[in-house]
Amino acid sequence: MEWTRFGAVDVGYPAAGGARCALVVAADIRYSSIVEEHVQALSDVAPYEPGRFYLRELPAIQAVLADTAGLDLLIVDGYVHLDPTGRPGLGAYVHSALSIPVIGVAKTAFRGATHARTVHRGAAQRPLYVTAAGLDAAEAAALVQAMAGRFRLPDALRRADQLARTADSRYRANG
């Protein structure tokens, strides 16, 4: 199987309420060639519940993914599994819903996620924490390490974060 479409998503929460989810799609596994951008706004979201973040973010991710053709791999901002025993995080729920490999890239350590692979990018002293479903964790960490961008956070995730916060899109904005 040859992979050809790679996505990265992030969800933002505007001060006015609701959620805005952004998806960037790349034509290469390094995410150096962004071919689509999508933004989807939801007026209602679940309240924040520690350990149940997926209830808040999964509907927004599903909404933005409905606007694009299938993906071969998706990167989410957060954890796939919250601990070494497989307690599901956002990425595990996305993996279950989509049946494609999902890589979780978290910016902060989660106390139970001792299994997460640390990745140092650019000149950053602080690592990223990488987890995965449907893909070997070491391979996922290597993919994140090799992603385009010279900063701690790969360019695709930085762009998804920017879109989720501003709704500006070079290619296509929905919502």
Secondary structure, DSSP 8 states (H G I E B T S, - for coil): -----EEEEEEE--TTSSEEEEEEEESSTT--SEEEEEEEEES------TT-THHHHHHHHHHHHTTS---SEEEEES-SBSSTT--B-HHHHHHHHH-S-EEEEESS--TT-TT-EEE--TT-SS-EEEEEESS-HHHHHHHHHHSS-SSSS-HHHHHHHHHHHH---SS----
